[in-house]
Amino acid sequence: MALRVPATAVQARLPAPWELTATASGPPRGANRYVVFHDVLLNQDAEGRPAGDASGRNLGLVTRRGIRATGVSCSFNFRSYAAHPSALPGKYRTAVAAEIRAARHVEAARSGEAVRDRIGVEPAGGGHVALDLRYRRSVPVRLPYEADVRSTVDPTIVRHYKVDQLVEAALSVLFDGSEETVAIGTRPMFVRQVS
């Protein structure tokens, strides 16, 4: 989910000298905060073997940022919630334990396919994040991309993502209204290499 939230709240979480920027183009244009739900089918290590957290679910809270003076831009992971103990504290050292439940219902009919995704995240320390998304399935678009993501805990941690994904667009109004939903995309399948 691509959101536009009040810039002051997001900027406060950035390590200096990083400054908040928004996504400049595409469906998430103007977004400065992303909420990413993952249902991992297979996570492999560099040798192709199943990793310790080979499958499982997680939720990542990511913000788009950049350094204005140099033009360098990247995203920052400032919190992750992970269901698998091997994913703690995670590559970014931002992950905390959470119970994550996910359900997907697809109903195929002559008029097309209706999809309902329900995800509930309950962090061990309290709180709750819930998503109940309903949409008509569209023809997915193949959208490869590369991106760098840093950690707000330690900005020297940089992971480079090379992703080949299918994306479907779905839009809705979510949360409490203090933010604006810019775009929601589903990725029924993606393959990524991380270095």
Secondary structure, DSSP 8 states (H G I E B T S, - for coil): -EEE--HHHHHTTS-TT-EE----SSTTTT--EEEEEEEES--B-TTSSB-TT-SEEEEEEEEEEE-TTT--EEEEEEEEEESSGGGSSTTTT-EEEEEEEEEEEEEEETTEEEEEEEEEEEETTS--EEEEEEEE----EE--EEEEEEESS-TT-EEEEEEEEEEEEE----TTSSSEEEEEEEEEEEEEEE-
